[in-house]
Amino acid sequence: MIKQAATHLLFILLLAISPFAFSIDVCSADKKAEALAQATLQNKTIDLACHLTLSDTDVMTKKVIIQGEVASGMVFDCQNGIIDMASGIDTGLFTHAENTISIQSVKLADNTWSVPSNITIENCHIKGNIRIIGMGKNGEAREVNLSSQTSGHTQRANNAAPNNILLNSLSIESIVRTPLYIAPGVHHVTLQDSNILGTSSSVALYLDAESNHNHILNNQFHASGPREVMAIDGSAMNTIRGNLFSAINNGGIYLYRNCGQGGTVRHQTPSHNIIEHNYFYYDQYTGIHPAIYVSARNGNRQYCEDDSAANLPNTSSTDNNDNAESNLIRYNQFLNREPMLYTRFGLRFEDAYLNIPTTYGNYRVSQFHFGSTLAGTLLQPKDTRGQTCQRNVY
C-alpha cells in the first residue's frame, strides 16, 4: 500500500514538473525517415514535436525546428549521432546566418504566444549552433522592441519565451554563428556536461536581455572568436558553475547591459548571477582582457541614447550604466594568473562597491584541482585540452 501511494505521488510530481511529458508521442518510422533524409533545396528543414531517438551512426543534415506548445515535453536523444549543417554550408544549401537547431515560440492570431517547454536535447554532436527564441531572435527584434517601450516588459518577455530546456551532453562545434544563443526572455535553460568548440564570429554563449534563471554547469568552452567567451547582457539570476574556459585571450565572462541598441529598452540589469567553481585556463597569454568583467560597458556605445524616448524609470532609457550588482563570484581557479588581475569591475565606484562583497575565495593554481575546491566537492569535468585547445594561444 505504501509503495503504491509513493508511486502515485511520484506520478503526480512528474505531472506537475512536466505537464506535457505524457502527451507527446514517439516519432513514427516515417517521421524519423524524414528527419534522416538528405537535406535538399526543396526540403531542408524538419519540424519536430515528438520523441526522437537516433543511433551513433545516424547523420542529420536538415535544420531542426522545435516550436510552439505542441512540442512541449519532447526528448531528442541523438545517442552520439550527428546533426551536420557544415556540409550544407559547404555546398551552398545553408548560409552561416541560419540556425542548426531552433527552439522557438509562435505568436498566435490573438497576439498570445504558443510556448514550448520541458524540452530535452541530449547526446548530440552538432556541427552548427542552437538558438532559443521567444518574442524575437535578439534584443532588436520587432516584438521585443515594441514590448520594451512600456513597463512590465521583463515579465511579458518571460511569459512568451521557451523555458525549462535541458541541453545535456552535447558537442556544439561552431561554424561562424554563435554556438548557443539564449534570446530575450528565455528562462530556466540548463546547458550541462557539454563541449563548445569551433570558431565563432562573436561569443560562444550569449545570454540576452530579460533572460534569467539559466544554468551553465560543468561544460568546457574551447570555441575561439574575436570577443569574450560568454556575454551576460542584461541577464540575471543565472548560475555558471564548474565550467572550464579556454581561448580567453579576448576575455572570459562579461556582464553588461546593451543600452539602447536598436532602440530597444533594456529593463533588467546583469545582477544576482552566480559564477563559481569555474576553471580559467591561461598559458601564454599575458594581455589585459579579464576572465570575469562586471559592468563591462556602462554606456560605452554610440547607440545608448536610441531608447531614451521611452523615458522609463529604472531602465536603460533613463540610465545607460550597466548597474550590475550582487553577483556572487567565488571559488574560481585561475591557472598561473592572479585572480585580482583578471577579475575586473567597471570604472564607477558603484560597480566595485555593489559586487566586491560577493566576490571572494578565487585563487591562483599551477594546475587545476578538479572536483575539490575550498568549498567542497564538484562534478569533475574531463580535461580535453590536449585534443581541443592545443591550436589556440592563451
Beta strands, then each sheet from edge to edge (+ up, - down):
strand 1: 45-47
strand 2: 52-53
strand 3: 59-60
strand 4: 63-67
strand 5: 75-77
strand 6: 82-84
strand 7: 101-104
strand 8: 106-107
strand 9: 113-114
strand 10: 117-122
strand 11: 125-127
strand 12: 130-133
strand 13: 163-168
strand 14: 171-176
strand 15: 180-182
strand 16: 187-192
strand 17: 195-200
strand 18: 205-207
strand 19: 215-217
strand 20: 220-221
strand 21: 230-233
strand 22: 239-241
strand 23: 244-245
strand 24: 253-256
strand 25: 274-276
strand 26: 279-280
strand 27: 292-294
strand 28: 328-330
strand 29: 333-335
strand 30: 343-345
strand 31: 359-360
strand 32: 363-365
strand 33: 372-373
strand 34: 376-377
sheet 1: 1+ 4+ 7+ 12+ 15+ 18+ 21+ 24+ 27+ 30+
sheet 2: 2+ 5+ 10+ 13+ 16+ 19+ 22+ 25+ 28+ 31+
sheet 3: 3+ 6+ 11+ 14+ 17+ 20+ 23+ 26+ 29+ 32+
sheet 4: 8+ 9-
sheet 5: 33+ 34-
end
